[in-house]
């Protein structure tokens, strides 16, 4: 509504300015015309009265009416014709006739030789004067004309009341005023039309400008060869420039948004007032927030992390980069590392901060695993190295000369050296698997034949442990898609562990069965002492032992099951375990029948896969 009033105001201003200018012009013209008219009217009135006086004088002279008895009728007749009072004065100043008085009253009139118009007429032939009439008691304008008669200088006088002249002048002035008013009205109408014609393209440009607010493709399409046309052209050029700038900004915004949303790191940008203005998808996923829950709020209110809030405030106040690491609790606890840098404006003033947040949970976990791995390897190596060192020192101290003791200590050295060899080999193999250096060559294999082959390999070992080793192949087992060497490695590790830890008199069974069209299962079951449930989740971790002393006594390195799991996953298989204390343990390997999506070793995904 305010804009509409402003739009009408332009037209109204043009109209008012035009009318005021015209009114002033007409007023000045009327004032000047009135002055000239007054002067001209006064001059014309005097000339008219003088002319009428001369005309009356000539008429009286020709009518031989310069006599008291003969002048009454001609004077009255001439008074009616000239619409004026006529007075005839003889050479002595005596009034002979007066058209406005009866003859009886004329004789009572005073001598007129002292009247200024009479005096001037006798001197100058014709005279004009304005003064109070002693006869009627009101002013008259007099025009006197000298008439040279046989008996001297007669004077005929024409008298007109000023009010008559004023009435005529007022009539003329009224006509002039009416003409000026009509001219003003006509000029106002023309001004209104001109204002409308001028304001129309301006209103069109205003409407175009408003449309450009919503759509920069709108153009004025106005091309008159005047200032309005130049304004329209400038507006179109401005719209073209703005459209190009907006398109560039939109492209930059989309590109920046795509880059931010594709980043793994979370990004949060704050304004100079400390309010969050920009975030990306990674940050919102880190804190399980929506866009509306973050934008427009302070970091402490949006993310609820005091350490990050303090780091942003410190970077904003000090103008230096700050770093902080903090833990985020919740359904999925994580460790976040944040780097906060201040932003500067065009004049060097503070324009807010940008914080880049990285999820270092996995990195910190791997660092912990690496420390644990180093500690475990050191611990595993310490025992055989210490035993070998002790045996060597004993031999050096003289036991080497005693054949009995020398043979015993050499056997100790050999046993622990073999354990070191197996440990190093397992570490190297696990390292190759994790580094994806072990290339598998999967092929269709008859699962039953592979199981029978492994049972044959461990027949003597089972007999030496007094364990009953058997194989059970279901008729629908069929073929699987796996690497021959990898599958044999998995099965031999499981069967070897079962024979070692099941104990004397136990039974170990290798079963092969079908799980449908997609997978087949190999199970290695034993009737040994079983494993407590609390150990099962960590059973496939590196160097994890249920019974440390017994495992080392049996020559285990603590890496066999970890290798089994990694090798099986490399072939697309899945390993699981079931166990009950006193009833035995069952390891299951579910092997795909079709080619797996990946045939190279993937990186270790979690602690359970180490």
ZAMARGU-4260 file (C-alpha; in steps of 0.2 Angstrom, whole numbers, plus 5000, padded with zeros to 4 digits):
<rodrens>
0) 5000/5000/5000 | 5014/5012/5004 | 5022/5008/4987 | 5005/5012/4978 | 5004/5028/4987
5) 5022/5032/4982 | 5018/5028/4964 | 5002/5039/4964 | 5013/5052/4972 | 5024/5054/4957
10) 5010/5057/4946 | 5002/5069/4958 | 5018/5079/4961 | 5020/5081/4942 | 5002/5087/4941
15) 5003/5099/4956 | 5020/5106/4950 | 5012/5109/4932 | 4996/5117/4939 | 5006/5128/4951
20) 5017/5134/4938 | 5003/5137/4926 | 4993/5146/4940 | 5007/5157/4944 | 5010/5161/4926
25) 4991/5165/4923 | 4991/5175/4939 | 5006/5185/4933 | 4998/5187/4916 | 4982/5193/4923
30) 4990/5205/4935 | 5000/5212/4920 | 4984/5212/4909 | 4974/5220/4923 | 4986/5234/4925
35) 4987/5237/4906 | 4968/5235/4906 | 4966/5248/4919 | 4977/5261/4911 | 4969/5257/4894
40) 4951/5258/4901 | 4955/5274/4910 | 4962/5281/4894 | 4948/5275/4884 | 4935/5282/4896
45) 4943/5299/4896 | 4943/5299/4877 | 4926/5292/4876 | 4919/5306/4887 | 4929/5319/4878
50) 4922/5312/4861 | 4905/5312/4868 | 4907/5330/4875 | 4913/5336/4858 | 4899/5327/4849
55) 4886/5334/4860 | 4894/5352/4858 | 4893/5350/4839 | 4875/5344/4840 | 4870/5358/4851
60) 4879/5371/4840 | 4871/5364/4824 | 4854/5364/4832 | 4856/5382/4837 | 4852/5377/4855
65) 4863/5388/4864 | 4848/5397/4872 | 4839/5394/4888 | 4822/5392/4879 | 4828/5380/4865
70) 4841/5369/4874 | 4830/5359/4885 | 4824/5347/4873 | 4840/5344/4863 | 4850/5342/4879
75) 4838/5328/4886 | 4838/5320/4869 | 4857/5320/4868 | 4858/5314/4886 | 4848/5299/4882
80) 4858/5295/4867 | 4875/5297/4876 | 4869/5289/4892 | 4876/5303/4902 | 4871/5319/4911
85) 4873/5334/4901 | 4875/5352/4907 | 4875/5368/4897 | 4884/5383/4904 | 4884/5400/4896
90) 4899/5412/4894 | 4895/5420/4911 | 4895/5403/4920 | 4876/5402/4922 | 4869/5384/4919
95) 4856/5386/4905 | 4851/5367/4904 | 4854/5351/4914 | 4847/5335/4908 | 4845/5328/4926
100) 4835/5343/4933 | 4819/5352/4929 | 4820/5369/4922 | 4814/5376/4938 | 4828/5369/4948
105) 4841/5374/4935 | 4839/5392/4939 | 4844/5388/4957 | 4860/5381/4952 | 4876/5390/4957
110) 4888/5398/4945 | 4900/5385/4937 | 4914/5396/4931 | 4924/5390/4946 | 4923/5372/4941
115) 4940/5365/4936 | 4933/5356/4921 | 4925/5373/4915 | 4940/5383/4918 | 4951/5370/4909
120) 4939/5369/4894 | 4939/5387/4891 | 4957/5386/4891 | 4961/5370/4882 | 4945/5367/4872
125) 4942/5350/4881 | 4945/5345/4899 | 4942/5330/4911 | 4939/5331/4929 | 4933/5321/4944
130) 4925/5329/4959 | 4910/5330/4971 | 4894/5337/4963 | 4887/5351/4974 | 4870/5348/4966
135) 4868/5329/4969 | 4881/5327/4983 | 4890/5313/4975 | 4906/5312/4964 | 4905/5312/4945
140) 4918/5311/4931 | 4916/5327/4920 | 4921/5330/4902 | 4919/5348/4897 | 4919/5355/4879
145) 4921/5373/4874 | 4908/5379/4861 | 4912/5396/4853 | 4896/5405/4851 | 4891/5422/4845
150) 4890/5429/4862 | 4906/5421/4869 | 4912/5404/4875 | 4899/5392/4880 | 4903/5375/4888
155) 4894/5359/4887 | 4898/5346/4901 | 4896/5327/4901 | 4895/5319/4918 | 4896/5300/4922
160) 4896/5293/4939 | 4912/5283/4944 | 4901/5268/4949 | 4895/5266/4931 | 4913/5266/4926
165) 4918/5254/4940 | 4904/5242/4935 | 4910/5242/4917 | 4928/5239/4923 | 4922/5225/4935
170) 4912/5217/4921 | 4928/5217/4910 | 4939/5210/4925 | 4926/5196/4928 | 4927/5191/4910
175) 4946/5191/4911 | 4945/5181/4927 | 4933/5168/4919 | 4945/5167/4904 | 4960/5164/4916
180) 4950/5151/4926 | 4945/5142/4910 | 4963/5143/4904 | 4969/5136/4921 | 4956/5122/4920
185) 4961/5118/4902 | 4980/5118/4907 | 4976/5107/4922 | 4968/5094/4911 | 4982/5095/4899
190) 4995/5094/4914 | 4985/5079/4921 | 4986/5070/4904 | 5005/5075/4902 | 5008/5068/4920
195) 4999/5052/4915 | 5009/5050/4899 | 5025/5053/4909 | 5021/5042/4924 | 5014/5028/4913
200) 5031/5021/4908 | 5038/5025/4925 | 5025/5014/4933 | 5028/5001/4920 | 5047/5001/4925
205) 5042/5000/4943 | 5031/4985/4940 | 5046/4977/4930 | 5058/4981/4944 | 5046/4972/4956
210) 5045/4957/4945 | 5064/4956/4944 | 5064/4954/4962 | 5056/4937/4959 | 5062/4933/4942
215) 5078/4941/4934 | 5073/4935/4917 | 5059/4949/4916 | 5064/4964/4905 | 5056/4981/4903
220) 5054/4980/4884 | 5053/4999/4884 | 5063/5008/4870 | 5057/5026/4869 | 5071/5038/4863
225) 5071/5048/4879 | 5077/5048/4897 | 5064/5035/4902 | 5071/5024/4888 | 5088/5026/4894
230) 5082/5021/4912 | 5074/5006/4905 | 5089/5001/4896 | 5100/5004/4911 | 5087/4993/4921
235) 5088/4979/4909 | 5107/4980/4909 | 5107/4979/4928 | 5095/4964/4927 | 5107/4955/4915
240) 5122/4959/4927 | 5112/4953/4942 | 5106/4937/4933 | 5124/4933/4928 | 5130/4936/4946
245) 5116/4926/4953 | 5120/4912/4942 | 5138/4912/4946 | 5134/4913/4965 | 5121/4899/4963
250) 5134/4889/4954 | 5147/4893/4967 | 5135/4889/4981 | 5130/4872/4973 | 5148/4868/4971
255) 5153/4873/4988 | 5138/4863/4995 | 5142/4848/4985 | 5160/4849/4991 | 5155/4851/5009
260) 5142/4837/5009 | 5155/4825/5001 | 5167/4828/5014 | 5170/4815/5027 | 5175/4828/5040
265) 5161/4838/5048 | 5161/4857/5045 | 5153/4870/5055 | 5155/4889/5051 | 5150/4903/5064
270) 5146/4921/5061 | 5154/4936/5070 | 5140/4935/5083 | 5145/4917/5087 | 5129/4909/5078
275) 5131/4894/5067 | 5127/4898/5049 | 5134/4884/5039 | 5135/4865/5042 | 5137/4850/5031
280) 5129/4832/5031 | 5144/4824/5040 | 5143/4836/5055 | 5124/4833/5056 | 5126/4814/5056
285) 5140/4815/5069 | 5129/4823/5081 | 5112/4816/5075 | 5105/4834/5071 | 5094/4841/5058
290) 5098/4857/5048 | 5085/4867/5058 | 5092/4861/5075 | 5109/4868/5071 | 5107/4883/5060
295) 5104/4900/5069 | 5110/4894/5086 | 5126/4895/5096 | 5137/4880/5095 | 5134/4875/5113
300) 5115/4875/5111 | 5116/4866/5094 | 5129/4853/5097 | 5130/4852/5116 | 5149/4850/5117
305) 5157/4862/5129 | 5175/4858/5123 | 5170/4863/5105 | 5161/4879/5111 | 5176/4884/5121
310) 5188/4881/5106 | 5177/4892/5094 | 5177/4906/5107 | 5196/4905/5110 | 5199/4905/5091
315) 5187/4920/5089 | 5195/4930/5103 | 5213/4926/5100 | 5213/4926/5081 | 5223/4910/5081
320) 5220/4892/5076 | 5215/4880/5090 | 5213/4861/5091 | 5203/4851/5103 | 5198/4832/5105
325) 5183/4826/5114 | 5172/4811/5116 | 5154/4811/5110 | 5142/4799/5120 | 5127/4791/5113
330) 5121/4776/5104 | 5138/4775/5095 | 5151/4783/5106 | 5165/4792/5096 | 5180/4802/5098
335) 5181/4818/5088 | 5196/4829/5084 | 5192/4847/5079 | 5203/4861/5071 | 5195/4878/5073
340) 5202/4893/5063 | 5196/4911/5064 | 5189/4920/5048 | 5193/4938/5044 | 5183/4950/5035
345) 5187/4962/5020 | 5194/4975/5033 | 5203/4962/5044 | 5189/4962/5056 | 5183/4945/5064
350) 5170/4937/5053 | 5167/4921/5063 | 5176/4904/5064 | 5176/4888/5054 | 5178/4871/5063
355) 5183/4855/5054 | 5178/4840/5064 | 5186/4823/5061 | 5180/4806/5068 | 5196/4798/5075
360) 5187/4784/5084 | 5194/4771/5072 | 5211/4779/5072 | 5212/4779/5091 | 5205/4761/5091
365) 5219/4756/5079 | 5232/4765/5089 | 5226/4755/5104 | 5226/4739/5095 | 5243/4743/5088
370) 5250/4746/5106 | 5241/4730/5112 | 5248/4721/5097 | 5266/4726/5101 | 5263/4722/5119
375) 5257/4705/5114 | 5270/4701/5102 | 5283/4707/5114 | 5275/4696/5128 | 5275/4681/5116
380) 5293/4683/5110 | 5299/4686/5128 | 5296/4668/5134 | 5305/4658/5120 | 5319/4671/5119
385) 5322/4670/5137 | 5321/4651/5137 | 5334/4650/5122 | 5345/4663/5131 | 5344/4653/5147
390) 5348/4637/5138 | 5363/4645/5129 | 5370/4653/5145 | 5368/4636/5153 | 5378/4627/5139
395) 5391/4641/5139 | 5393/4639/5158 | 5399/4621/5155 | 5384/4610/5152 | 5389/4608/5134
400) 5402/4596/5140 | 5389/4585/5148 | 5381/4575/5134 | 5365/4572/5144 | 5362/4590/5149
405) 5369/4596/5132 | 5356/4586/5123 | 5342/4592/5134 | 5346/4610/5132 | 5348/4609/5113
410) 5331/4601/5113 | 5324/4616/5123 | 5333/4628/5111 | 5325/4618/5096 | 5308/4618/5103
415) 5307/4637/5107 | 5316/4641/5090 | 5302/4631/5082 | 5289/4641/5091 | 5298/4657/5086
420) 5297/4651/5068 | 5279/4647/5069 | 5275/4664/5077 | 5285/4674/5064 | 5277/4664/5050
425) 5259/4667/5057 | 5263/4685/5059 | 5270/4687/5042 | 5255/4678/5035 | 5242/4688/5045
430) 5252/4704/5039 | 5251/4698/5021 | 5232/4695/5023 | 5229/4712/5031 | 5240/4721/5018
435) 5230/4713/5003 | 5246/4705/4997 | 5239/4687/4997 | 5231/4684/4980 | 5217/4671/4980
440) 5212/4660/4966 | 5195/4654/4969 | 5188/4640/4960 | 5173/4627/4961 | 5179/4614/4974
445) 5170/4598/4980 | 5168/4602/4998 | 5167/4584/5003 | 5184/4580/4995 | 5192/4594/5004
450) 5186/4588/5021 | 5191/4571/5018 | 5209/4577/5012 | 5211/4587/5028 | 5205/4572/5039
455) 5218/4561/5031 | 5232/4574/5035 | 5228/4573/5053 | 5225/4555/5055 | 5242/4552/5063
460) 5241/4567/5074 | 5224/4562/5081 | 5230/4544/5084 | 5245/4551/5094 | 5233/4561/5104
465) 5221/4546/5106 | 5207/4556/5098 | 5194/4549/5087 | 5194/4559/5071 | 5180/4556/5058
470) 5171/4565/5043 | 5153/4566/5039 | 5148/4572/5022 | 5129/4576/5018 | 5123/4570/5001
475) 5118/4587/4996 | 5134/4596/5001 | 5139/4599/4982 | 5153/4611/4977 | 5158/4628/4984
480) 5168/4643/4976 | 5184/4645/4986 | 5203/4646/4985 | 5210/4628/4987 | 5225/4633/4998
485) 5215/4645/5008 | 5201/4633/5012 | 5213/4620/5017 | 5222/4632/5028 | 5206/4636/5037
490) 5201/4618/5039 | 5218/4612/5045 | 5219/4626/5058 | 5202/4621/5065 | 5205/4603/5065
495) 5223/4605/5073 | 5215/4616/5087 | 5202/4603/5090 | 5214/4589/5091 | 5226/4599/5103
500) 5213/4606/5115 | 5199/4592/5115 | 5211/4580/5125 | 5213/4562/5125 | 5199/4551/5122
505) 5189/4565/5114 | 5180/4564/5097 | 5183/4577/5083 | 5171/4577/5068 | 5172/4586/5052
510) 5154/4588/5045 | 5150/4595/5028 | 5132/4600/5024 | 5121/4611/5013 | 5113/4628/5018
515) 5103/4630/5002 | 5108/4636/4985 | 5119/4650/4990 | 5130/4642/5004 | 5137/4626/5011
520) 5144/4623/5029 | 5159/4615/5036 | 5158/4611/5055 | 5173/4605/5065 | 5165/4598/5081
525) 5174/4591/5097 | 5169/4583/5113 | 5182/4592/5123 | 5180/4603/5139 | 5171/4617/5130
530) 5174/4636/5131 | 5165/4648/5143 | 5153/4660/5135 | 5162/4675/5141 | 5177/4670/5130
535) 5167/4667/5114 | 5166/4686/5107 | 5185/4688/5108 | 5190/4670/5102 | 5196/4677/5085
540) 5207/4691/5092 | 5225/4690/5090 | 5235/4682/5104 | 5219/4679/5114 | 5219/4663/5124
545) 5206/4655/5134 | 5220/4645/5144 | 5237/4654/5142 | 5247/4641/5150 | 5240/4626/5141
550) 5240/4635/5124 | 5259/4639/5126 | 5262/4621/5132 | 5254/4614/5116 | 5264/4626/5105
555) 5250/4638/5100 | 5255/4656/5094 | 5238/4664/5098 | 5236/4669/5079 | 5228/4653/5072
560) 5210/4658/5074 | 5213/4676/5069 | 5221/4670/5053 | 5206/4658/5050 | 5193/4672/5051
565) 5203/4684/5040 | 5206/4670/5027 | 5188/4664/5027 | 5181/4682/5025 | 5193/4685/5011
570) 5184/4670/5002 | 5167/4677/5006 | 5164/4664/5020 | 5158/4667/5037 | 5166/4659/5053
575) 5156/4657/5069 | 5158/4647/5085 | 5147/4638/5098 | 5152/4630/5114 | 5146/4623/5130
580) 5157/4620/5145 | 5159/4601/5147 | 5150/4597/5131 | 5163/4603/5118 | 5165/4616/5104
585) 5158/4618/5086 | 5167/4630/5073 | 5156/4633/5058 | 5162/4640/5041 | 5149/4645/5029
590) 5156/4645/5011 | 5147/4653/4996 | 5143/4642/4981 | 5145/4657/4969 | 5159/4669/4966
595) 5161/4682/4979 | 5161/4700/4975 | 5179/4703/4981 | 5194/4690/4980 | 5207/4701/4989
600) 5209/4703/5007 | 5199/4717/5015 | 5206/4728/5029 | 5202/4723/5047 | 5185/4731/5051
605) 5185/4729/5069 | 5194/4723/5085 | 5185/4706/5083 | 5192/4703/5067 | 5210/4704/5073
</rodrens>
